Amino acid sequence: MKRIIGLFICVFCFGNVSAQMPLRKAFIGIQGKAADGGIKIDTVFANSTMAKLKLKKGDLIQSVNGKPTPTLELYGATAGQIRTDDKISVTYLRNGKSSSVSTKAVMKPYETSPIADITYDWVKFRNGYLRTMTYKPKGKTNVPCILLIPGYGCGSIENYSKSYNGRLMDDWIRSGFAVVTIEKSGLGDSFGCEPCSEVDIQTDIDSFNEGYKYMEKLPFVDTSKLFIWGHSMGGTIAPEIAKLLNPKGVMVFGCVFRPWSEFLLEMHRVQKPLLENLTYQQTEDFTRTIHQIYYEFFIHKKSPAELVQIPEFKELTISELGYKPTSNDMWGRHWKFWQQIDSLDMAKSWSEVKCPVLVLHGGTDYEQCSLVEPMMIEKTVNEKHPGNALWITIPDLDHFMMKSKDWPEAVKNFRDGQYAKGNFNTKIADETVKWLKTQI
């Protein structure tokens, strides 16, 4: 999507928010990397807060608002909470000399599009509010609409335009479909919510459930033509919502059916030789050991802190589960998140979905690397509701919606960041649009 970044856009509220909302998050505006003693700036973006502070490439940011920034995580934790017009002070090192500067933070620009009317809004969620962004085909009314549910990561919806989600959304919009996106807890402009990295799977489910209800109230959508899209872990969440709210249809791609602990073993057998150059014997040795750890973690619900105390598990608990004594983080989410994912009964959930279902599988998807998953979703849905599920495999489609001829090329494309450089496999858009039009 060719985005034109504007400094102003009207925000339309549809009756769900009455309180005064906080100002938008600030446009901090640098790219950098951790260096000795701080964050070394690679790029300063024009019209940003850092540009206003006159910081330059090569400067070393030592602290923000008095808080040291020795790592990107700590820098992000501080800078990511700053909103428009907040005071920001930065201590930095330039040519061996330390200096401090301060100013009022600059607002992050709103996104605009040549093909869509973009609405920024809020949805009340527990003790706070979640940011929504809705994309409607320009000038259209009474349109079908899709709720987009992404993978498990804690990335803001405001990054979609730079990646595969934006490309897929573009094709939907051009085909006459509106798209609703909603932040996960604590991300983007959202406020008063727990951080995404600390919440459980039920919080994710509840937030997208509220996103669907918000979609139902939009004045420009045809409420008889509402759909859900779930990618990767979003395909696990999609049936949890669909079974309760009964959309016109559900589309999922690159998701799992089996318990997470079971699927992970197959994923390791594929990925260890592919990503780490392990022999298949080394891979099998690893898998048999990690299986014991997973049994304790997923079945007996032991925490990483407990597992690391077991001598034969210590090394892999640190290297594979990412255990750190001061953190609950495991693969980008709280470790309990994964135990809860494992406990979901996807057969039960899918059998309770009454609407048509499109199941997409990528032939070069080394993340969701098994034909068992789409096959079992299709069979489970059709067993309870004959003819409702359609399974389509796109041979040269990888997990990040790129065109890749095989697993090794998919790995290379991911490492090269090709998903942000235009290597979008249009077949996934074509298949979804074709199916959507058959439903309406």
Stockholm file with secondary structure:
# STOCKHOLM 1.0

chainA/1-440         MKRIIGLFICVFCFGNVSAQMPLRKAFIGIQGKAADGGIKIDTVFANSTMAKLKLKKGDLIQSVNGKPTPTLELYGATAGQIRTDDKISVTYLRNGKSSSVSTKAVMKPYETSPIADITYDWVKFRNGYLRTMTYKPKGKTNVPCILLIPGYGCGSIENYSKSYNGRLMDDWIRSGFAVVTIEKSGLGDSFGCEPCSEVDIQTDIDSFNEGYKYMEKLPFVDTSKLFIWGHSMGGTIAPEIAKLLNPKGVMVFGCVFRPWSEFLLEMHRVQKPLLENLTYQQTEDFTRTIHQIYYEFFIHKKSPAELVQIPEFKELTISELGYKPTSNDMWGRHWKFWQQIDSLDMAKSWSEVKCPVLVLHGGTDYEQCSLVEPMMIEKTVNEKHPGNALWITIPDLDHFMMKSKDWPEAVKNFRDGQYAKGNFNTKIADETVKWLKTQI
#=GR chainA/1-440 SS CCCEEESCCCCCCCSSCCSCCCCCBBCCCEEEEEETTEEEEEEECTTSHHHHTTCCTTCEEEEETTEECSSHHHHHHHHTTCBTTCEEEEEEEETTEEEEEEEECCBCCEEECSSEEEEEEEEEETTEEEEEEEEEETTCCSEEEEEEECCSSCCCGGGGGGSHHHHHHHHHHHTTCEEEEECCTTCTTCBSSCCGGGCCHHHHHHHHHHHHHHHHHCTTEEEEEEEEEEETTHHHHHHHHHHHHCCSEEEEESCCCSCHHHHHHHHHHHHHHHHHCCCHHHHHHHHHHHHHHHIIIIISCCCHHHHTTSHHHHHHHHHTSCCCTTCCEETTEEHHHHHHHHHCCHHHHHHTCCSCEEEEEETTCSSSCCTHHHHHHHHHHHHHSTTCEEEEEETTBCTTSBBCSSHHHHHHHHHTTGGGTTCBCHHHHHHHHHHHHHHC
#=GC SS_cons         CCCEEESCCCCCCCSSCCSCCCCCBBCCCEEEEEETTEEEEEEECTTSHHHHTTCCTTCEEEEETTEECSSHHHHHHHHTTCBTTCEEEEEEEETTEEEEEEEECCBCCEEECSSEEEEEEEEEETTEEEEEEEEEETTCCSEEEEEEECCSSCCCGGGGGGSHHHHHHHHHHHTTCEEEEECCTTCTTCBSSCCGGGCCHHHHHHHHHHHHHHHHHCTTEEEEEEEEEEETTHHHHHHHHHHHHCCSEEEEESCCCSCHHHHHHHHHHHHHHHHHCCCHHHHHHHHHHHHHHHIIIIISCCCHHHHTTSHHHHHHHHHTSCCCTTCCEETTEEHHHHHHHHHCCHHHHHHTCCSCEEEEEETTCSSSCCTHHHHHHHHHHHHHSTTCEEEEEETTBCTTSBBCSSHHHHHHHHHTTGGGTTCBCHHHHHHHHHHHHHHC
//
